[in-house]
Structure formats: C-alpha cells, structure tokens
C-alpha cells in the first residue's frame, strides 16, 4: 500500500510518528512535574490485577483485529487488481 486516499504513506507515517512522540513527551513531562499522580496510578496496578489483565488483553485483541482487517483488505485489493484485468479482458473478447 503506497497511498492512502491519494496521499503517499511516507509523509503520513512521519506525521503520525511525530504526533506520537509529542504525546509521549507531554505524558512524561506531566509525570515528572506531578509525581503524586504517577504514584497513585502505578499503585493501582498490583491492587487490581484482574482489571489490569482484562484491559491489557482487550487492547491486544483490538489491535490484532484492526491489523488483521487492514491486512485482509490490502490482500483482497491486491488480488482483485492483479486477477481482474486478465479475466475481464478474456470476457470482453
């Protein structure tokens, strides 16, 4: 896949990576500025193991489903573009 809605994927990937880096830096800066909130958040992980596990499992499952959907769509698009011209050409004759 080289284009998304007519836009090359390289600039999109660079923009998304920069946006992710900016968000990560903001979260780290907020964590360094307010350590009490970080302690409160991290303290809940061992206390609520089942909830932490379910949230982690849900995030992993949703990421897998979305990735699989994109992969399947790309595969079908490629197969249709590859197979369709010879088949339609044979039908037109």
Secondary structure, DSSP 4 states (H G I P E B T S, - for coil): --EETTEEHHHHHHHHHHHHHHHHHHHHHHHHH-HHHHHHHHHHHHHTHHHHHHHHHHHHHHHHHHHHHHHHHHHHHHHHHHHHHHHHHHHH-
